[in-house]
Amino acid sequence: MAAIAAVRGNLDLVHNTSDSDDVIGFWTQIKLEIIAKYLPAYTTILSKQNARFRTLYIDAFAGSGKHIAKSTGETVAGSPSLALATVPRFSEYHFIDIEERKIESLQRLATTSQDVVIHHGDCNRILINKVFPRCRYEDFARALCLLDPYGLQLDWKVMEIAGKLRTVEVFLNFPIMDINRNALARDATKDRPKQEELTRFWGDESWREAAYAPQPLLFGGEELVKKSNRQFVAAFRDRLKARAGFAYVADPLPMRNSTNAVVYYLFFASPNTTGSKIVSEIFDRYR
């Protein structure tokens, strides 16, 4: 993971651990490696396309700016640190988190940067009301947004607005393990504590049709059985294109843990072919 290691050497803050730092598995390190590969490609392309473009980096679940690797105990640069070290630089950075301790760490990380705005609170409201209004097409704004929730905290409205703006590219964590454990059940009629959250994340209750299929019983009638992860995720990919309006959505990358179970699918959605082509090639190296 050379890209992250190179960034670590340039960021003194990363070497100081605190209780605000998340402990991450190697699959999260791979995600950060992917982001580290794409960030300079993104800013380089836009800087060459039009000098008037104002580029935004948006991190909706920014964390503290650094993590602790579970396997080694070493400090790993988080996505805000990677973004700040990207050359060419973004025009402005928006870091969002709901935890006070992580906000304090982000403030220390960005103490010398005048182009960083740190937002404390619910990312759904902040994105819709404060950040996305700065991403209008007619203002020559272009944005790369990382939506990396810990579970189902994200509102579908965020994804839909991002798609309809036609200026925002999105990396999205689709938390399939959390969904399977807490929202989906073998009995689709059974009330589960996170089904309401899944409805908000999905946008409506059509997730039920995407998740379950009728199967005939031996002596007549039918029951609902769960579809495969791939079928469920494919339905969400179609939704990002058809409902949110993203022109291109790369085939999502399954991020697996040490037991080979899929923890989440990493999505990339874009209004243009260039970004999607680059990310698809990066994803393919890790499949």
C-alpha positions in Angstrom: 0.0 0.0 0.0 2.7 2.4 -1.1 0.4 5.3 -1.9 -0.8 5.6 1.7 2.7 5.1 3.0 4.0 8.0 0.9 1.3 10.3 2.2 2.0 9.3 5.8 5.6 10.6 5.6 4.3 14.1 4.7 1.7 14.5 7.4 3.1 14.9 10.9 -0.3 14.6 12.5 -0.7 11.1 11.3 2.0 9.9 13.6 0.1 11.0 16.7 -2.6 8.5 17.7 -5.7 9.4 19.8 -8.9 7.7 21.0 -10.7 9.4 18.1 -8.9 7.2 15.6 -10.8 4.2 14.2 -9.2 0.7 14.1 -9.6 -0.5 10.5 -9.2 -3.9 8.7 -7.1 -4.4 5.7 -10.2 -4.1 3.4 -10.5 -0.4 4.5 -6.8 0.1 3.8 -7.5 -1.2 0.3 -10.3 1.3 -0.1 -8.0 4.1 0.9 -5.4 2.8 -1.5 -8.0 3.0 -4.3 -9.0 6.6 -3.3 -5.3 7.6 -3.2 -4.9 6.4 -6.7 -7.9 8.3 -8.1 -7.6 11.6 -6.3 -4.6 13.0 -8.3 -6.1 11.6 -11.5 -9.3 13.5 -10.8 -7.6 16.9 -10.1 -5.2 16.5 -12.9 -7.9 15.9 -15.5 -10.0 18.8 -14.4 -7.1 21.2 -14.2 -6.4 20.5 -17.8 -10.0 20.6 -19.0 -10.9 24.1 -17.9 -9.0 26.7 -15.8 -12.4 28.0 -14.6 -13.3 24.8 -12.8 -13.6 25.0 -9.1 -13.0 21.6 -7.6 -14.4 20.4 -4.3 -13.4 17.4 -2.2 -16.3 16.3 0.1 -15.9 13.7 2.9 -19.2 13.0 4.5 -18.0 10.6 7.2 -14.5 12.1 7.5 -13.4 10.6 10.8 -10.3 11.9 12.5 -8.1 12.0 9.4 -6.2 8.9 10.4 -6.7 5.3 11.5 -5.0 2.4 13.3 -4.4 -0.7 11.2 -5.8 -3.7 13.1 -3.2 -6.1 11.7 -0.1 -4.1 12.6 -1.1 -1.3 15.0 0.4 1.2 12.6 -1.1 4.6 11.9 -2.7 4.9 8.4 -3.6 8.2 6.7 -7.4 8.6 6.4 -9.2 10.0 3.4 -9.0 13.7 4.5 -5.2 13.4 4.9 -5.0 11.8 1.4 -7.1 14.5 -0.1 -5.1 17.3 1.5 -1.9 15.8 0.2 -3.2 15.4 -3.4 -1.4 17.4 -6.2 -2.8 19.3 -8.0 -4.9 20.5 -5.0 -8.6 20.8 -4.8 -10.0 24.4 -4.7 -11.8 23.6 -1.5 -12.3 20.8 1.0 -15.4 19.9 3.1 -14.9 17.5 6.0 -18.1 16.4 7.8 -18.4 14.3 11.0 -20.9 14.0 13.8 -18.4 13.1 16.6 -16.8 16.0 18.5 -13.5 14.3 19.1 -13.1 13.6 15.4 -14.0 17.2 14.5 -11.2 18.4 16.9 -8.7 16.1 15.2 -9.8 17.4 11.7 -9.3 20.9 12.9 -5.8 20.1 14.0 -5.2 18.4 10.6 -6.3 21.5 8.6 -5.0 24.2 10.9 -2.7 25.6 8.2 -5.2 25.3 5.3 -7.5 28.2 4.4 -9.5 26.2 1.9 -10.9 23.7 4.3 -14.3 23.9 5.8 -15.1 21.5 8.7 -18.8 20.7 9.4 -20.0 19.2 12.7 -23.3 17.4 12.5 -25.5 15.1 10.5 -24.0 14.8 7.0 -27.4 14.4 5.3 -28.6 17.9 6.3 -25.1 19.5 5.8 -24.6 18.0 2.3 -28.1 19.0 1.1 -28.3 22.5 2.7 -24.7 23.7 2.7 -22.3 21.8 0.5 -24.2 20.6 -2.6 -25.4 24.2 -3.3 -21.8 25.0 -3.9 -21.6 22.3 -6.6 -23.8 23.8 -9.3 -23.0 23.1 -12.9 -23.5 26.7 -14.0 -20.9 27.8 -11.4 -18.2 25.7 -13.0 -18.0 23.6 -9.9 -17.0 19.9 -10.0 -16.9 17.7 -6.9 -15.6 14.3 -5.7 -17.7 13.1 -2.7 -16.8 10.2 -0.4 -19.9 8.7 1.2 -18.5 6.1 3.6 -21.1 5.5 6.3 -20.5 3.1 9.2 -24.0 1.6 8.6 -27.2 2.9 7.1 -26.9 6.5 8.3 -27.1 7.9 4.7 -30.3 9.3 3.3 -31.2 8.4 -0.4 -31.9 12.1 -1.0 -28.2 12.8 -0.7 -27.4 10.3 -3.5 -30.3 11.5 -5.7 -29.3 15.2 -5.4 -25.7 14.3 -6.2 -26.7 12.5 -9.3 -29.1 15.1 -10.6 -26.5 17.9 -10.1 -24.4 16.4 -12.9 -21.2 17.7 -11.3 -20.6 15.2 -8.5 -18.7 11.9 -8.6 -19.3 9.6 -5.7 -17.5 6.8 -3.9 -20.2 5.0 -1.9 -19.9 2.3 0.7 -22.9 0.0 0.3 -22.9 -1.8 3.7 -24.2 -5.2 2.7 -23.0 -7.0 5.9 -24.9 -4.6 8.1 -27.9 -4.8 5.9 -28.0 -8.6 6.0 -27.5 -8.8 9.7 -29.9 -6.1 10.8 -32.4 -5.4 8.1 -33.0 -8.5 6.1 -34.3 -11.8 7.4 -35.2 -15.2 5.9 -38.8 -14.2 6.8 -39.4 -11.0 4.9 -42.5 -10.2 7.0 -40.6 -10.2 10.3 -40.0 -6.8 11.7 -36.3 -6.0 11.9 -34.9 -3.0 13.8 -33.1 -1.5 10.8 -35.7 -1.9 8.1 -36.8 1.7 8.5 -33.2 2.8 8.1 -32.9 0.7 5.0 -36.0 2.3 3.5 -34.4 5.7 4.1 -31.1 4.6 2.6 -32.8 2.9 -0.4 -35.3 5.7 -0.9 -38.5 3.7 -0.6 -39.7 0.2 0.1 -38.8 -1.2 -3.3 -35.8 -2.8 -1.5 -38.2 -5.6 -0.5 -38.7 -6.7 -4.1 -34.9 -6.4 -4.7 -34.1 -8.5 -1.7 -36.8 -11.2 -1.8 -38.3 -13.5 -4.5 -41.5 -15.6 -4.2 -40.8 -19.4 -4.2 -43.6 -22.0 -4.5 -44.2 -24.3 -1.5 -44.5 -28.1 -2.0 -48.1 -28.2 -1.1 -49.2 -24.9 -2.7 -48.8 -21.3 -1.9 -45.5 -19.5 -1.8 -42.9 -18.0 0.5 -40.5 -15.2 0.1 -36.8 -16.2 0.0 -33.8 -13.9 0.1 -32.0 -13.2 -3.2 -28.2 -13.3 -3.5 -26.1 -10.3 -2.5 -25.1 -9.7 -6.1 -28.8 -9.5 -7.2 -29.6 -7.1 -4.4 -26.5 -4.9 -5.2 -27.3 -5.0 -8.9 -30.8 -3.6 -8.2 -29.2 -0.7 -6.2 -26.8 0.0 -9.1 -29.7 0.2 -11.5 -31.4 2.6 -9.0 -28.4 4.9 -9.0 -28.6 5.2 -12.7 -32.4 5.2 -13.3 -33.5 7.2 -10.2 -30.5 9.2 -9.1 -29.5 10.0 -12.6 -25.8 9.1 -12.6 -24.8 8.5 -16.2 -22.2 5.9 -15.3 -22.0 3.5 -12.3 -19.0 1.2 -12.2 -19.5 -2.5 -11.4 -19.1 -2.3 -7.6 -16.1 -3.9 -5.9 -16.8 -6.4 -3.1 -14.6 -5.6 -0.1 -13.9 -8.8 1.8 -12.6 -9.5 5.3 -10.2 -12.2 6.5 -12.8 -14.9 6.3 -13.6 -13.9 2.7 -17.1 -12.5 3.7 -18.1 -9.4 1.9 -18.2 -6.5 4.4 -19.5 -3.9 1.9 -19.5 -3.1 -1.8 -17.6 -0.1 -3.0 -19.6 1.9 -5.6 -18.4 4.6 -7.9 -21.0 6.8 -9.7 -20.2 9.6 -12.1 -21.8 12.0 -14.6 -19.0 11.4 -17.1 -17.2 8.5 -18.8 -13.7 9.6 -18.0 -13.9 9.1 -14.2 -15.9 5.9 -14.6 -13.3 4.4 -17.0 -10.4 5.2 -14.7 -12.1 3.8 -11.6 -13.3 0.7 -13.4 -9.7 -0.1 -14.3 -8.6 0.5 -10.7 -11.4 -1.7 -9.4 -10.4 -4.5 -11.8 -6.9 -4.6 -10.3 -8.4 -5.5 -6.9 -11.2 -7.9 -7.8 
